């Protein structure tokens, strides 16, 4: 089959690879209904993470089960499933506490930019829909696998509550999903920090009440101005740079909470600064599996439409264009039709 392989920074190729097979009795094989490019895929693509050997790309997925191992009990052939980008058994102490992304048997999904994929620990990782979804729901269900689940975790970690004021730092796909999530969790005011008109418009559609175009200290000052000098109750950090992290921390009020889900690159925090800020910090890879049943219900009932974050659709064989478009910020998120 054809699959996406990153050979070196900027060198992404759709090439022939072996089809996945059942390797362990806890595996499942799914036929993907669609795939996509994630913002985190751009880190190795840009050379900001090492590429020491060819990498099979893709960790967001949904589709139909075609085969399961002998120990798989909760899903079977013919079912439509969505899974987390973090593989988990969903039974270890960390999973039971709601942090499946720190599972004792954690793996990170790879190889999902392809027609078929092997899903380890299928019982703990996959969630089946009650019925076969219509084609127009596929993008939204695909988003639940990572970008929506990560945005939801950012809001959850930032302790978004009904009536609160939330700030979202980052207008990429995760940031936009953070806006949607903050709205669903009841935030009364949602300040989206964005400089790009198309992304601002989608943020407003998802529930943002204010747009701040300034960044860094100027962005913090604008947030303070909008909140009467107090700062936000909840801040969602969805980028992962030093500037975005400090912007998030400084935008929160004392006692406020920052949920950080942008993979950190070059971020360093001063202990004394944190000590006197008196703010809550929680983040890391999102435990998407915790939220999947609820997110799938919302999507299947058409109460949310996260699939609108895909503003570019390309054939799977044109995956290199999807990467280029996102790298050049011509697209928020590229959907790959398999």
C-alpha positions, 0 to 999 in steps of 0.5 A, a space after each residue: 500500500 501507499 503511505 506517507 514517509 518522512 525521509 528528512 526535513 522537508 522530504 515527505 513522500 507517499 511511497 509503497 510500504 507493507 500493509 499492517 498485520 496483526 502482530 499481537 492478540 490485542 491488535 486491531 487493523 482498521 481501514 481509515 476513512 480519512 487521514 490528516 496532517 497534524 501541526 506536530 507533524 511539522 516539527 520534524 518536517 521543519 527540522 526542529 526534531 531529529 529525523 534519524 531514519 525514515 518515519 511513517 507519519 500520521 497519528 490521527 485516525 478513524 475508520 472501519 475495523 477489518 480484523 482483530 486479534 484473538 484477545 480483542 473483545 470490545 470492537 470487531 470487524 465492520 464497526 466504525 471506530 475512533 482512537 486516541 493518538 496515544 495508545 493505552 490499555 485503559 486499565 492501568 492505575 494512570 488510565 483509571 485516574 483519567 490520564 491514559 496518555 501516561 498509561 504504563 503501556 503507552 505507545 504513540 500512534 504512527 503510520 496513520 497517513 495510510 489506507 490501513 493502520 494497526 492499532 495496538 491495545 485496541 480494547 483500551 484505545 478504540 471507541 466504536 460509534 453506535 451507528 455507521 456515521 454519514 460521510 459528512 461527519 468523518 472530518 469531525 470524528 477524525 478531529 476527535 482523535 487528537 486535535 479536538 481531544 487536545 483542545 478539550 484537554 487544554 480547556 479541562 486542564 485550565 479549569 474552564 467553568 461556566 461563567 469564567 473568562 478564558 484566553 486561548 493562546 494560539 490560532 492553529 487547529 488546536 487553539 481553535 478547538 480550544 475555543 470550541 471546547 471552552 464554549 462547550 464547558 461554559 466559558 462566558 468570555 473567550 478571548 482568542 489571540 490571533 492575527 489571521 482573519 480566516 482563523 479569527 472568523 472560525 474562532 468567532 464561529 466557535 464561540 470567541 467573544 473577543 479577538 486580540 491580535 497583539 502578542 507577547 507583552 502587548 498581548 498580555 496588556 490587552 488581555 489585562 485591559 479587557 479584564 479590568 486589570 485582573 487577567 483571565 480565570 483560565 488560559 489555554 496554551 496551544 503553541 509550545 514556544 517560550 513566548 506563547 508560554 509566558 504570554 499564557 502565564 502572564 495572562 492568567 489572574 493570580 489563582 488562575 489556571 493554565 492548560 498547556 498542550 503545545 509541545 514545548 520547544 525551547 521553553 524554560 521557566 524560572 522557579 521564582 517567577 512561578 512561585 510568586 505568580 501563584 497560578 496553576 499549571 497542568 498540561 502534556 499530551 492529552 488523555 484523549 481516550 478520557 474524552 472520546 465517548 463524550 466527544 463522539 456523542 456530541 459529534 454524532 448528535 451534531 451539537 459541535 462541528 470540529 471538522 470545519 477546522 479542515 480548510 484544505 482537502 487533498 488526495 492522499 497521494 498529494 500529501 506533500 502539498 498538505 504539509 507545504 500548505 500548513 508549513 506556509 500557513 496557507 491552511 489551518 489543517 489539511 484533510 487527506 482523503 484516502 
